[in-house]
Amino acid sequence: MIGFGDGQVALLTGAAGTMGLACARMLVDEGYVVAMADIDAARVDALAASLGGNARGFAFDVSDPIAAEAAFAGIETKLGPVAVLVNNAGILSNNKAAETSHAEWRRVMSINLDGAFWLSRLALPGMKARRCGRIVNTCSLAMKSGGLTAGTAYTTSKGALQALTFSLARESAAHGVTVNGVAPAYVRTPMVTEQLDEAQRQALLRQIPVGRFCEPEEFAHCVRFFLSPLSGFVTGEILDLNGGLHFD
Ligand SMILES: NC(=O)c1ccc[n+]([C@@H]2O[C@H](COP(=O)([O-])OP(=O)(O)OC[C@H]3O[C@@H](n4cnc5c(N)ncnc54)[C@H](O)[C@@H]3O)[C@@H](O)[C@H]2O)c1
């Protein structure tokens, strides 16, 4: 076995998505046993099978606290204690305030924010007791830019996810647990490759100083940085991954 994962269990949500799959591959490469969680049961099972024996699919809705609790218990029973949690499941909404319905607001918040909270709340007691744990949350440039890349509910959900990251980082630091986030923009996902036409793609590329879209593997590499044993002094950090669009 190679890498620093050393057979520990990593729970990754949104694992059947583009960035999730890249992250799952990285985790397997680093020697983790990966619980790939997603609401899309068929896809996550097929992807887990394609990654070999160290990845297993678990289908549940992260926004449902009862389902999350049952799934978390099942993962720990089948695979062992969760040492790493990557809260990556998320949905995009491009609607600005006036077009955002109550149902849409609740749906975005419940998946992008509540899901990360429920799973962190489940994972933290064991991590603290073992004095060892890593949580990484997938945030977004949207939260730092007043919604440059997304709508109001999405932007707010990711801003709150950053606040959750800081809050959990502070309350966990003395217990050997780090909590960090990655704030990507314009990762080369189907939204960019399929839903935009060539003119829209070129217009976006002109805005990105680095002059290209972000690769999903570059996102996975940011997660890897936070998981490294040498990153134990880094907590409450949000790592920008935006090709120079925004500095802070
Ligand atoms: N693509 C980008 O440029 C970009 C930029 C910034 C942040 N992000 C964030 O990165 C993360 C991954 O995005 P992606 O582009 O890979 O999207 P994606 O749609 O490819 O992947 C998201 C995954 O989450 C799963 N999911 C959705 N709702 C769920 C639920 N209720 N419970 C469990 N799983 C659920 C989906 O089935 C999907 O597989 C998201 O949190 C997104 O907000 C993406």
The ligand as an ORCA input file, in Angstrom:
! r2SCAN-3c Opt
* xyz 0 1
  N     -17.855     22.615    -10.797
  C     -17.350     23.747    -10.328
  O     -16.773     24.571    -11.058
  C     -17.464     24.052     -8.861
  C     -16.961     25.276     -8.397
  C     -17.048     25.541     -7.021
  C     -17.585     24.611     -6.162
  N     -18.072     23.442     -6.654
  C     -18.633     22.491     -5.686
  O     -17.957     21.266     -5.859
  C     -18.801     20.184     -5.454
  C     -18.832     19.130     -6.555
  O     -19.301     19.730     -7.727
  P     -19.292     19.023     -9.164
  O     -19.057     20.091    -10.167
  O     -18.406     17.818     -9.144
  O     -20.831     18.649     -9.266
  P     -21.547     17.280     -9.695
  O     -22.975     17.641     -9.908
  O     -20.792     16.606    -10.779
  O     -21.395     16.416     -8.358
  C     -22.204     16.607     -7.231
  C     -22.605     15.233     -6.710
  O     -23.377     15.436     -5.511
  C     -24.422     14.482     -5.539
  N     -25.534     14.942     -4.697
  C     -26.418     15.930     -5.001
  N     -27.329     16.027     -4.040
  C     -27.023     15.085     -3.107
  C     -27.618     14.693     -1.888
  N     -28.720     15.300     -1.428
  N     -27.044     13.701     -1.177
  C     -25.948     13.073     -1.648
  N     -25.348     13.392     -2.806
  C     -25.882     14.399     -3.535
  C     -24.826     14.373     -6.992
  O     -25.539     13.170     -7.274
  C     -23.478     14.460     -7.690
  O     -22.933     13.175     -7.946
  C     -20.149     20.816     -5.141
  O     -20.252     21.038     -3.755
  C     -20.090     22.143     -5.869
  O     -20.944     23.107     -5.291
  C     -18.036     23.150     -7.980
*
